[in-house]
Amino acid sequence: MDILNQSKIDRLAGEIGADNVPVLLDIFLGELAMYIDNLTQQDQSEHDAYMKEICHALKSSAASFGAEALCAYSVEIDSMAKSGALLNIEQDVAKMISLLRETQQRYQALVS
């Protein structure tokens, strides 16, 4: 699955104007940085609730910006949480941090 779906970025640029895309991408990158910081600095006991919170938020923002892999993983974790399934929190947090960082790097290249 692609980290960045360029056609969604292009579609977004057509809808809101190409000049506005970098501004929105900066906001998205700020969110990603905040999620990474919080996941890496939080006590492990807080990870379960925080993963549920960020996955719910990332479903729509990642989809809007074409962050395909991050969106798919967020949907998966959000669905598991809503169904009451137990998360493998150590593994899920590690995967989320990895996806957040990879997404951040790819999108940073767009605004640099």
MOPAC internal coordinates of N, CA, C and O (Angstrom, degrees):
PM7 1SCF
backbone

  N    0.0000 0     0.00 0     0.00 0    0    0    0
  C    1.4602 1     0.00 0     0.00 0    1    0    0
  C    1.5215 1   108.36 1     0.00 0    2    1    0
  O    1.2310 1   121.33 1   -40.91 1    3    2    1
  N    1.3116 1   115.06 1   139.09 1    3    2    1
  C    1.4604 1   121.11 1  -178.52 1    5    3    2
  C    1.5198 1   111.81 1   -70.56 1    6    5    3
  O    1.2310 1   121.49 1   -36.22 1    7    6    5
  N    1.3207 1   114.75 1   143.78 1    7    6    5
  C    1.4637 1   120.95 1   173.43 1    9    7    6
  C    1.5209 1   109.24 1   -74.49 1   10    9    7
  O    1.2310 1   120.63 1   138.61 1   11   10    9
  N    1.3291 1   116.41 1   -41.39 1   11   10    9
  C    1.4590 1   121.94 1  -175.40 1   13   11   10
  C    1.5276 1   108.85 1  -129.53 1   14   13   11
  O    1.2310 1   120.85 1   -56.58 1   15   14   13
  N    1.3034 1   115.98 1   123.42 1   15   14   13
  C    1.4685 1   121.63 1   176.67 1   17   15   14
  C    1.5254 1   107.30 1   -98.57 1   18   17   15
  O    1.2310 1   121.05 1   -80.66 1   19   18   17
  N    1.3250 1   115.60 1    99.34 1   19   18   17
  C    1.4624 1   120.89 1  -175.30 1   21   19   18
  C    1.5230 1   112.49 1   -61.24 1   22   21   19
  O    1.2310 1   120.04 1   148.40 1   23   22   21
  N    1.3241 1   117.52 1   -31.60 1   23   22   21
  C    1.4655 1   118.64 1  -179.28 1   25   23   22
  C    1.5334 1   111.17 1   -65.96 1   26   25   23
  O    1.2310 1   119.91 1   148.13 1   27   26   25
  N    1.3231 1   117.78 1   -31.87 1   27   26   25
  C    1.4749 1   119.27 1   175.77 1   29   27   26
  C    1.5190 1   111.10 1   -69.68 1   30   29   27
  O    1.2310 1   120.27 1   142.52 1   31   30   29
  N    1.3189 1   117.09 1   -37.48 1   31   30   29
  C    1.4646 1   120.58 1   176.41 1   33   31   30
  C    1.5323 1   109.10 1   -63.98 1   34   33   31
  O    1.2310 1   120.68 1   136.39 1   35   34   33
  N    1.3203 1   116.30 1   -43.61 1   35   34   33
  C    1.4669 1   120.35 1   178.99 1   37   35   34
  C    1.5264 1   111.16 1   -63.30 1   38   37   35
  O    1.2310 1   120.49 1   139.10 1   39   38   37
  N    1.3350 1   116.67 1   -40.90 1   39   38   37
  C    1.4649 1   121.19 1   178.53 1   41   39   38
  C    1.5284 1   110.21 1   -64.83 1   42   41   39
  O    1.2310 1   120.89 1   138.42 1   43   42   41
  N    1.3375 1   115.91 1   -41.58 1   43   42   41
  C    1.4615 1   120.37 1   177.40 1   45   43   42
  C    1.5231 1   110.57 1   -61.15 1   46   45   43
  O    1.2310 1   120.52 1   137.68 1   47   46   45
  N    1.3292 1   116.61 1   -42.32 1   47   46   45
  C    1.4656 1   121.02 1   178.79 1   49   47   46
  C    1.5213 1   110.72 1   -61.60 1   50   49   47
  O    1.2310 1   120.29 1   141.40 1   51   50   49
  N    1.3300 1   117.04 1   -38.60 1   51   50   49
  C    1.4569 1   120.95 1   177.61 1   53   51   50
  C    1.5191 1   112.52 1   -66.69 1   54   53   51
  O    1.2310 1   120.73 1   146.37 1   55   54   53
  N    1.3273 1   116.21 1   -33.63 1   55   54   53
  C    1.4672 1   120.49 1  -178.02 1   57   55   54
  C    1.5199 1   112.85 1   -78.51 1   58   57   55
  O    1.2310 1   120.29 1   139.56 1   59   58   57
  N    1.3353 1   117.05 1   -40.44 1   59   58   57
  C    1.4670 1   119.71 1  -173.39 1   61   59   58
  C    1.5195 1   113.58 1  -110.72 1   62   61   59
  O    1.2310 1   120.55 1   173.42 1   63   62   61
  N    1.3281 1   116.56 1    -6.58 1   63   62   61
  C    1.4577 1   121.00 1  -176.79 1   65   63   62
  C    1.5124 1   110.56 1    96.60 1   66   65   63
  O    1.2310 1   120.88 1   -46.76 1   67   66   65
  N    1.3112 1   115.93 1   133.24 1   67   66   65
  C    1.4663 1   121.50 1  -176.16 1   69   67   66
  C    1.5262 1   112.66 1   -59.49 1   70   69   67
  O    1.2310 1   120.09 1   148.69 1   71   70   69
  N    1.3330 1   117.43 1   -31.31 1   71   70   69
  C    1.4627 1   120.67 1  -179.35 1   73   71   70
  C    1.5262 1   112.49 1   -67.52 1   74   73   71
  O    1.2310 1   120.23 1   156.20 1   75   74   73
  N    1.3242 1   117.16 1   -23.80 1   75   74   73
  C    1.4640 1   120.81 1  -178.19 1   77   75   74
  C    1.5214 1   113.42 1   -87.66 1   78   77   75
  O    1.2310 1   120.12 1   163.41 1   79   78   77
  N    1.3166 1   117.38 1   -16.59 1   79   78   77
  C    1.4643 1   120.29 1  -176.58 1   81   79   78
  C    1.5291 1   112.29 1   -61.53 1   82   81   79
  O    1.2310 1   118.76 1   132.96 1   83   82   81
  N    1.3443 1   119.97 1   -47.04 1   83   82   81
  C    1.4690 1   118.68 1  -179.95 1   85   83   82
  C    1.5279 1   113.54 1   -58.76 1   86   85   83
  O    1.2310 1   120.56 1   144.38 1   87   86   85
  N    1.3112 1   116.53 1   -35.62 1   87   86   85
  C    1.4722 1   120.11 1   178.41 1   89   87   86
  C    1.5282 1   110.11 1   -63.18 1   90   89   87
  O    1.2310 1   120.89 1   133.00 1   91   90   89
  N    1.3273 1   115.91 1   -47.00 1   91   90   89
  C    1.4642 1   119.67 1   179.70 1   93   91   90
  C    1.5220 1   111.78 1   -67.83 1   94   93   91
  O    1.2310 1   120.37 1   143.24 1   95   94   93
  N    1.3199 1   116.90 1   -36.76 1   95   94   93
  C    1.4642 1   119.42 1   177.40 1   97   95   94
  C    1.5241 1   111.18 1   -65.26 1   98   97   95
  O    1.2310 1   119.97 1   144.00 1   99   98   97
  N    1.3299 1   117.66 1   -36.00 1   99   98   97
  C    1.4686 1   120.28 1   175.87 1  101   99   98
  C    1.5289 1   111.00 1   -62.17 1  102  101   99
  O    1.2310 1   120.58 1   140.29 1  103  102  101
  N    1.3234 1   116.49 1   -39.71 1  103  102  101
  C    1.4663 1   120.45 1   177.68 1  105  103  102
  C    1.5245 1   109.69 1   -64.99 1  106  105  103
  O    1.2310 1   120.34 1   134.80 1  107  106  105
  N    1.3353 1   116.96 1   -45.20 1  107  106  105
  C    1.4543 1   121.88 1   178.36 1  109  107  106
  C    1.5274 1   110.65 1   -60.95 1  110  109  107
  O    1.2310 1   120.13 1   135.88 1  111  110  109
  N    1.3214 1   117.36 1   -44.12 1  111  110  109
  C    1.4629 1   121.20 1   177.89 1  113  111  110
  C    1.5256 1   111.55 1   -62.78 1  114  113  111
  O    1.2310 1   120.39 1   143.96 1  115  114  113
  N    1.3198 1   116.86 1   -36.04 1  115  114  113
  C    1.4644 1   120.64 1   176.07 1  117  115  114
  C    1.5197 1   111.71 1   -63.80 1  118  117  115
  O    1.2310 1   120.74 1   139.85 1  119  118  117
  N    1.3292 1   116.19 1   -40.15 1  119  118  117
  C    1.4630 1   120.39 1   176.98 1  121  119  118
  C    1.5224 1   110.59 1   -63.69 1  122  121  119
  O    1.2310 1   120.53 1   135.45 1  123  122  121
  N    1.3229 1   116.59 1   -44.55 1  123  122  121
  C    1.4621 1   120.14 1   179.71 1  125  123  122
  C    1.5238 1   110.68 1   -60.54 1  126  125  123
  O    1.2310 1   120.56 1   136.15 1  127  126  125
  N    1.3324 1   116.54 1   -43.85 1  127  126  125
  C    1.4673 1   120.92 1   179.23 1  129  127  126
  C    1.5269 1   111.12 1   -61.72 1  130  129  127
  O    1.2310 1   120.66 1   138.41 1  131  130  129
  N    1.3147 1   116.35 1   -41.59 1  131  130  129
  C    1.4673 1   120.47 1   178.99 1  133  131  130
  C    1.5288 1   110.58 1   -63.15 1  134  133  131
  O    1.2310 1   120.21 1   136.39 1  135  134  133
  N    1.3298 1   117.20 1   -43.61 1  135  134  133
  C    1.4619 1   120.56 1   179.55 1  137  135  134
  C    1.5264 1   110.92 1   -63.35 1  138  137  135
  O    1.2310 1   120.56 1   137.86 1  139  138  137
  N    1.3242 1   116.53 1   -42.14 1  139  138  137
  C    1.4697 1   120.34 1   178.70 1  141  139  138
  C    1.5245 1   109.71 1   -62.30 1  142  141  139
  O    1.2310 1   120.49 1   131.09 1  143  142  141
  N    1.3239 1   116.67 1   -48.91 1  143  142  141
  C    1.4709 1   120.52 1   179.99 1  145  143  142
  C    1.5206 1   111.57 1   -58.25 1  146  145  143
  O    1.2310 1   120.75 1   132.93 1  147  146  145
  N    1.3119 1   116.17 1   -47.07 1  147  146  145
  C    1.4561 1   119.55 1  -177.90 1  149  147  146
  C    1.5261 1   111.86 1   -64.41 1  150  149  147
  O    1.2310 1   120.13 1   137.83 1  151  150  149
  N    1.3275 1   117.36 1   -42.17 1  151  150  149
  C    1.4643 1   120.18 1  -179.18 1  153  151  150
  C    1.5204 1   111.94 1   -68.72 1  154  153  151
  O    1.2310 1   120.06 1   146.50 1  155  154  153
  N    1.3206 1   117.49 1   -33.50 1  155  154  153
  C    1.4607 1   119.56 1  -178.61 1  157  155  154
  C    1.5249 1   112.57 1   -83.53 1  158  157  155
  O    1.2310 1   119.99 1   158.93 1  159  158  157
  N    1.3315 1   117.63 1   -21.07 1  159  158  157
  C    1.4611 1   120.19 1  -176.53 1  161  159  158
  C    1.5263 1   113.99 1  -104.14 1  162  161  159
  O    1.2310 1   120.17 1   162.82 1  163  162  161
  N    1.3108 1   117.28 1   -17.18 1  163  162  161
  C    1.4618 1   120.45 1  -177.92 1  165  163  162
  C    1.5126 1   111.56 1   -72.00 1  166  165  163
  O    1.2310 1   121.80 1   -24.38 1  167  166  165
  N    1.3011 1   114.15 1   155.62 1  167  166  165
  C    1.4565 1   120.95 1   169.73 1  169  167  166
  C    1.5263 1   107.74 1   -68.31 1  170  169  167
  O    1.2310 1   120.13 1   -37.35 1  171  170  169
  N    1.3197 1   117.36 1   142.65 1  171  170  169
  C    1.4635 1   121.05 1  -177.53 1  173  171  170
  C    1.5221 1   112.84 1   -57.38 1  174  173  171
  O    1.2310 1   119.90 1   152.97 1  175  174  173
  N    1.3143 1   117.79 1   -27.03 1  175  174  173
  C    1.4629 1   120.21 1  -179.50 1  177  175  174
  C    1.5301 1   111.98 1   -66.86 1  178  177  175
  O    1.2310 1   120.21 1   161.38 1  179  178  177
  N    1.3207 1   117.20 1   -18.62 1  179  178  177
  C    1.4596 1   121.60 1  -179.73 1  181  179  178
  C    1.5265 1   112.89 1   -93.22 1  182  181  179
  O    1.2310 1   119.92 1   171.02 1  183  182  181
  N    1.3227 1   117.76 1    -8.98 1  183  182  181
  C    1.4579 1   121.36 1  -173.45 1  185  183  182
  C    1.5239 1   113.96 1   -64.36 1  186  185  183
  O    1.2310 1   119.85 1   140.08 1  187  186  185
  N    1.3079 1   117.89 1   -39.92 1  187  186  185
  C    1.4613 1   120.26 1  -176.24 1  189  187  186
  C    1.5323 1   110.92 1   -58.76 1  190  189  187
  O    1.2310 1   120.50 1   126.77 1  191  190  189
  N    1.3121 1   116.66 1   -53.23 1  191  190  189
  C    1.4685 1   120.69 1  -178.98 1  193  191  190
  C    1.5281 1   110.94 1   -64.92 1  194  193  191
  O    1.2310 1   120.25 1   140.83 1  195  194  193
  N    1.3178 1   117.12 1   -39.17 1  195  194  193
  C    1.4594 1   120.13 1  -178.33 1  197  195  194
  C    1.5249 1   111.26 1   -69.24 1  198  197  195
  O    1.2310 1   120.04 1   140.75 1  199  198  197
  N    1.3272 1   117.54 1   -39.25 1  199  198  197
  C    1.4615 1   120.37 1   177.07 1  201  199  198
  C    1.5266 1   110.43 1   -59.67 1  202  201  199
  O    1.2310 1   120.64 1   137.03 1  203  202  201
  N    1.3067 1   116.39 1   -42.97 1  203  202  201
  C    1.4657 1   119.93 1   178.68 1  205  203  202
  C    1.5289 1   110.59 1   -62.74 1  206  205  203
  O    1.2310 1   120.90 1   138.39 1  207  206  205
  N    1.3109 1   115.88 1   -41.61 1  207  206  205
  C    1.4630 1   121.14 1  -179.00 1  209  207  206
  C    1.5318 1   111.39 1   -65.05 1  210  209  207
  O    1.2310 1   120.24 1   130.61 1  211  210  209
  N    1.3226 1   117.15 1   -49.39 1  211  210  209
  C    1.4610 1   118.18 1  -176.04 1  213  211  210
  C    1.5264 1   111.99 1   -72.62 1  214  213  211
  O    1.2310 1   120.17 1   147.25 1  215  214  213
  N    1.3211 1   117.28 1   -32.75 1  215  214  213
  C    1.4723 1   118.81 1   178.72 1  217  215  214
  C    1.5220 1   110.59 1   -65.36 1  218  217  215
  O    1.2310 1   120.76 1   141.79 1  219  218  217
  N    1.3085 1   116.15 1   -38.21 1  219  218  217
  C    1.4652 1   119.35 1   177.34 1  221  219  218
  C    1.5331 1   109.92 1   -62.65 1  222  221  219
  O    1.2310 1   120.24 1   136.90 1  223  222  221
  N    1.3275 1   117.14 1   -43.10 1  223  222  221
  C    1.4646 1   121.07 1  -179.69 1  225  223  222
  C    1.5254 1   111.90 1   -71.17 1  226  225  223
  O    1.2310 1   120.53 1   141.10 1  227  226  225
  N    1.3305 1   116.60 1   -38.90 1  227  226  225
  C    1.4599 1   120.28 1  -176.28 1  229  227  226
  C    1.5207 1   113.96 1   -71.50 1  230  229  227
  O    1.2310 1   120.28 1   156.65 1  231  230  229
  N    1.3176 1   117.07 1   -23.35 1  231  230  229
  C    1.4728 1   119.02 1   179.56 1  233  231  230
  C    1.5244 1   110.66 1   -51.55 1  234  233  231
  O    1.2310 1   120.53 1   131.60 1  235  234  233
  N    1.3040 1   116.59 1   -48.40 1  235  234  233
  C    1.4621 1   119.10 1  -176.03 1  237  235  234
  C    1.5239 1   112.60 1   -84.90 1  238  237  235
  O    1.2310 1   119.52 1   137.67 1  239  238  237
  N    1.3274 1   118.52 1   -42.33 1  239  238  237
  C    1.4632 1   118.18 1  -177.23 1  241  239  238
  C    1.5243 1   111.30 1   -67.78 1  242  241  239
  O    1.2310 1   119.72 1   138.91 1  243  242  241
  N    1.3215 1   118.14 1   -41.09 1  243  242  241
  C    1.4630 1   120.27 1   178.22 1  245  243  242
  C    1.5273 1   110.43 1   -65.03 1  246  245  243
  O    1.2310 1   120.46 1   140.61 1  247  246  245
  N    1.3122 1   116.73 1   -39.39 1  247  246  245
  C    1.4665 1   120.18 1   178.12 1  249  247  246
  C    1.5235 1   110.88 1   -63.87 1  250  249  247
  O    1.2310 1   120.18 1   137.25 1  251  250  249
  N    1.3114 1   117.26 1   -42.75 1  251  250  249
  C    1.4627 1   121.37 1  -179.42 1  253  251  250
  C    1.5200 1   112.59 1   -60.60 1  254  253  251
  O    1.2310 1   120.56 1   144.70 1  255  254  253
  N    1.3306 1   116.53 1   -35.30 1  255  254  253
  C    1.4580 1   121.35 1  -176.84 1  257  255  254
  C    1.5250 1   113.19 1   -97.73 1  258  257  255
  O    1.2310 1   120.03 1  -174.23 1  259  258  257
  N    1.3184 1   117.54 1     5.77 1  259  258  257
  C    1.4580 1   120.04 1   176.54 1  261  259  258
  C    1.5127 1   114.22 1    74.23 1  262  261  259
  O    1.2310 1   120.38 1  -157.84 1  263  262  261
  N    1.3194 1   116.87 1    22.16 1  263  262  261
  C    1.4657 1   121.12 1   177.15 1  265  263  262
  C    1.5297 1   107.40 1   -83.81 1  266  265  263
  O    1.2310 1   121.33 1  -102.57 1  267  266  265
  N    1.3239 1   115.07 1    77.43 1  267  266  265
  C    1.4616 1   122.65 1  -168.43 1  269  267  266
  C    1.5282 1   114.22 1   -58.40 1  270  269  267
  O    1.2310 1   119.96 1   127.99 1  271  270  269
  N    1.3271 1   117.68 1   -52.01 1  271  270  269
  C    1.4675 1   120.66 1  -176.51 1  273  271  270
  C    1.5297 1   110.68 1   -64.76 1  274  273  271
  O    1.2310 1   120.42 1   137.64 1  275  274  273
  N    1.3092 1   116.79 1   -42.36 1  275  274  273
  C    1.4611 1   121.21 1   179.44 1  277  275  274
  C    1.5245 1   110.58 1   -65.09 1  278  277  275
  O    1.2310 1   120.37 1   138.90 1  279  278  277
  N    1.3090 1   116.89 1   -41.10 1  279  278  277
  C    1.4599 1   121.36 1   177.67 1  281  279  278
  C    1.5262 1   110.82 1   -62.36 1  282  281  279
  O    1.2310 1   120.50 1   131.52 1  283  282  281
  N    1.3303 1   116.65 1   -48.48 1  283  282  281
  C    1.4618 1   120.61 1  -178.30 1  285  283  282
  C    1.5200 1   111.79 1   -60.74 1  286  285  283
  O    1.2310 1   120.48 1   137.61 1  287  286  285
  N    1.3228 1   116.69 1   -42.39 1  287  286  285
  C    1.4688 1   119.43 1   179.64 1  289  287  286
  C    1.5258 1   110.93 1   -68.40 1  290  289  287
  O    1.2310 1   120.37 1   141.51 1  291  290  289
  N    1.3155 1   116.91 1   -38.49 1  291  290  289
  C    1.4684 1   120.68 1   178.20 1  293  291  290
  C    1.5218 1   111.29 1   -63.81 1  294  293  291
  O    1.2310 1   120.57 1   138.40 1  295  294  293
  N    1.3301 1   116.52 1   -41.60 1  295  294  293
  C    1.4658 1   120.76 1   177.27 1  297  295  294
  C    1.5319 1   110.03 1   -62.39 1  298  297  295
  O    1.2310 1   121.05 1   137.15 1  299  298  297
  N    1.3292 1   115.60 1   -42.85 1  299  298  297
  C    1.4700 1   120.20 1   179.72 1  301  299  298
  C    1.5248 1   111.73 1   -60.63 1  302  301  299
  O    1.2310 1   120.25 1   131.29 1  303  302  301
  N    1.3165 1   117.13 1   -48.71 1  303  302  301
  C    1.4670 1   121.06 1  -178.97 1  305  303  302
  C    1.5251 1   110.75 1   -67.46 1  306  305  303
  O    1.2310 1   120.12 1   139.10 1  307  306  305
  N    1.3315 1   117.38 1   -40.90 1  307  306  305
  C    1.4595 1   120.87 1   179.06 1  309  307  306
  C    1.5296 1   110.46 1   -62.26 1  310  309  307
  O    1.2310 1   120.32 1   137.86 1  311  310  309
  N    1.3172 1   116.99 1   -42.14 1  311  310  309
  C    1.4690 1   120.90 1   178.68 1  313  311  310
  C    1.5255 1   111.32 1   -63.91 1  314  313  311
  O    1.2310 1   121.00 1   137.48 1  315  314  313
  N    1.3298 1   115.69 1   -42.52 1  315  314  313
  C    1.4670 1   119.73 1   177.60 1  317  315  314
  C    1.5300 1   110.80 1   -60.95 1  318  317  315
  O    1.2310 1   121.16 1   135.81 1  319  318  317
  N    1.3193 1   115.39 1   -44.19 1  319  318  317
  C    1.4659 1   120.18 1  -178.95 1  321  319  318
  C    1.5274 1   111.15 1   -63.51 1  322  321  319
  O    1.2310 1   120.86 1   137.54 1  323  322  321
  N    1.3232 1   115.96 1   -42.46 1  323  322  321
  C    1.4668 1   119.64 1  -179.40 1  325  323  322
  C    1.5223 1   112.46 1   -68.13 1  326  325  323
  O    1.2310 1   120.38 1   151.23 1  327  326  325
  N    1.3325 1   116.88 1   -28.77 1  327  326  325
  C    1.4641 1   120.13 1   179.56 1  329  327  326
  C    1.5208 1   112.21 1   -85.19 1  330  329  327
  O    1.2310 1   120.65 1   175.71 1  331  330  329
  N    1.3240 1   116.36 1    -4.29 1  331  330  329
  C    1.4563 1   120.13 1   179.65 1  333  331  330
  C    1.5169 1   114.00 1    85.17 1  334  333  331
  O    1.2310 1   120.19 1  -173.34 1  335  334  333
  N    1.3284 1   117.24 1     6.66 1  335  334  333
  C    1.4635 1   120.44 1   178.71 1  337  335  334
  C    1.5268 1   109.52 1   -68.18 1  338  337  335
  O    1.2310 1   121.23 1   -34.78 1  339  338  337
  N    1.2956 1   115.24 1   145.22 1  339  338  337
  C    1.4602 1   120.42 1   178.78 1  341  339  338
  C    1.5222 1   109.78 1   -78.64 1  342  341  339
  O    1.2310 1   121.05 1   -43.49 1  343  342  341
  N    1.3136 1   115.60 1   136.51 1  343  342  341
  C    1.4524 1   120.63 1   176.95 1  345  343  342
  C    1.5202 1   109.35 1   -87.44 1  346  345  343
  O    1.2310 1   120.70 1   -32.90 1  347  346  345
  N    1.3186 1   116.26 1   147.10 1  347  346  345
  C    1.4588 1   121.33 1   168.85 1  349  347  346
  C    1.5167 1   104.33 1   -88.35 1  350  349  347
  O    1.2310 1   120.68 1   -97.01 1  351  350  349
  N    1.3122 1   116.30 1    82.99 1  351  350  349
  C    1.4535 1   121.98 1  -162.86 1  353  351  350
  C    1.5185 1   113.32 1   -60.00 1  354  353  351
  O    1.2310 1   119.50 1   140.33 1  355  354  353
  N    1.3212 1   118.56 1   -39.67 1  355  354  353
  C    1.4636 1   119.83 1  -179.82 1  357  355  354
  C    1.5295 1   110.42 1   -64.23 1  358  357  355
  O    1.2310 1   120.65 1   133.65 1  359  358  357
  N    1.3051 1   116.37 1   -46.35 1  359  358  357
  C    1.4674 1   121.74 1   179.42 1  361  359  358
  C    1.5295 1   110.77 1   -67.74 1  362  361  359
  O    1.2310 1   120.26 1   136.58 1  363  362  361
  N    1.3194 1   117.11 1   -43.42 1  363  362  361
  C    1.4645 1   121.04 1  -177.86 1  365  363  362
  C    1.5260 1   111.75 1   -66.19 1  366  365  363
  O    1.2310 1   120.34 1   140.25 1  367  366  365
  N    1.3185 1   116.95 1   -39.75 1  367  366  365
  C    1.4686 1   120.10 1   178.45 1  369  367  366
  C    1.5221 1   110.00 1   -66.40 1  370  369  367
  O    1.2310 1   120.06 1   136.88 1  371  370  369
  N    1.3225 1   117.49 1   -43.12 1  371  370  369
  C    1.4673 1   120.72 1   179.17 1  373  371  370
  C    1.5302 1   110.61 1   -60.93 1  374  373  371
  O    1.2310 1   120.43 1   136.59 1  375  374  373
  N    1.3218 1   116.79 1   -43.41 1  375  374  373
  C    1.4666 1   119.94 1   179.21 1  377  375  374
  C    1.5212 1   110.77 1   -66.63 1  378  377  375
  O    1.2310 1   120.13 1   139.32 1  379  378  377
  N    1.3270 1   117.36 1   -40.68 1  379  378  377
  C    1.4600 1   120.71 1   179.70 1  381  379  378
  C    1.5243 1   110.50 1   -63.47 1  382  381  379
  O    1.2310 1   119.93 1   135.05 1  383  382  381
  N    1.3231 1   117.74 1   -44.95 1  383  382  381
  C    1.4646 1   120.68 1   179.19 1  385  383  382
  C    1.5252 1   109.94 1   -60.84 1  386  385  383
  O    1.2310 1   120.39 1   137.02 1  387  386  385
  N    1.3080 1   116.85 1   -42.98 1  387  386  385
  C    1.4598 1   121.31 1   179.17 1  389  387  386
  C    1.5316 1   110.97 1   -61.17 1  390  389  387
  O    1.2310 1   120.20 1   133.15 1  391  390  389
  N    1.3335 1   117.22 1   -46.85 1  391  390  389
  C    1.4685 1   121.08 1   178.58 1  393  391  390
  C    1.5272 1   112.01 1   -65.06 1  394  393  391
  O    1.2310 1   120.52 1   140.15 1  395  394  393
  N    1.3108 1   116.61 1   -39.85 1  395  394  393
  C    1.4629 1   120.11 1   178.27 1  397  395  394
  C    1.5249 1   110.38 1   -61.80 1  398  397  395
  O    1.2310 1   120.60 1   134.60 1  399  398  397
  N    1.3318 1   116.47 1   -45.40 1  399  398  397
  C    1.4688 1   120.12 1  -179.00 1  401  399  398
  C    1.5285 1   111.60 1   -65.96 1  402  401  399
  O    1.2310 1   120.65 1   135.82 1  403  402  401
  N    1.3154 1   116.36 1   -44.18 1  403  402  401
  C    1.4595 1   119.65 1  -179.84 1  405  403  402
  C    1.5295 1   110.50 1   -63.90 1  406  405  403
  O    1.2310 1   120.65 1   137.83 1  407  406  405
  N    1.3126 1   116.37 1   -42.17 1  407  406  405
  C    1.4641 1   120.90 1   177.65 1  409  407  406
  C    1.5219 1   110.01 1   -63.15 1  410  409  407
  O    1.2310 1   120.67 1   135.21 1  411  410  409
  N    1.3078 1   116.33 1   -44.79 1  411  410  409
  C    1.4572 1   121.29 1   179.85 1  413  411  410
  C    1.5348 1   110.80 1   -58.54 1  414  413  411
  O    1.2310 1   120.09 1   136.34 1  415  414  413
  N    1.3114 1   117.43 1   -43.66 1  415  414  413
  C    1.4621 1   120.89 1  -179.64 1  417  415  414
  C    1.5256 1   111.85 1   -63.87 1  418  417  415
  O    1.2310 1   120.90 1   136.03 1  419  418  417
  N    1.3239 1   115.88 1   -43.97 1  419  418  417
  C    1.4774 1   119.33 1  -179.08 1  421  419  418
  C    1.5223 1   112.10 1   -66.01 1  422  421  419
  O    1.2310 1   120.63 1   139.48 1  423  422  421
  N    1.3198 1   116.41 1   -40.52 1  423  422  421
  C    1.4655 1   120.07 1  -178.44 1  425  423  422
  C    1.5143 1   111.79 1   -76.71 1  426  425  423
  O    1.2310 1   120.47 1   149.90 1  427  426  425
  N    1.3221 1   116.70 1   -30.10 1  427  426  425
  C    1.4605 1   119.87 1   176.55 1  429  427  426
  C    1.5278 1   110.38 1   -61.99 1  430  429  427
  O    1.2310 1   120.73 1   145.23 1  431  430  429
  N    1.3146 1   116.22 1   -34.77 1  431  430  429
  C    1.4576 1   120.88 1   178.27 1  433  431  430
  C    1.5391 1   111.61 1   -64.30 1  434  433  431
  O    1.2310 1   120.35 1   153.06 1  435  434  433
  N    1.3056 1   116.93 1   -26.94 1  435  434  433
  C    1.4752 1   120.41 1   178.52 1  437  435  434
  C    1.5212 1   112.72 1   -71.79 1  438  437  435
  O    1.2310 1   120.44 1   147.84 1  439  438  437
  N    1.3162 1   116.76 1   -32.16 1  439  438  437
  C    1.4623 1   119.91 1  -175.90 1  441  439  438
  C    1.5155 1   113.11 1  -100.51 1  442  441  439
  O    1.2310 1   120.37 1   174.29 1  443  442  441
  N    1.3049 1   116.89 1    -5.71 1  443  442  441
  C    1.4755 1   120.64 1   179.77 1  445  443  442
  C    1.5123 1   111.63 1   -81.48 1  446  445  443
  O    1.2310 1   120.10 1   180.00 1  447  446  445

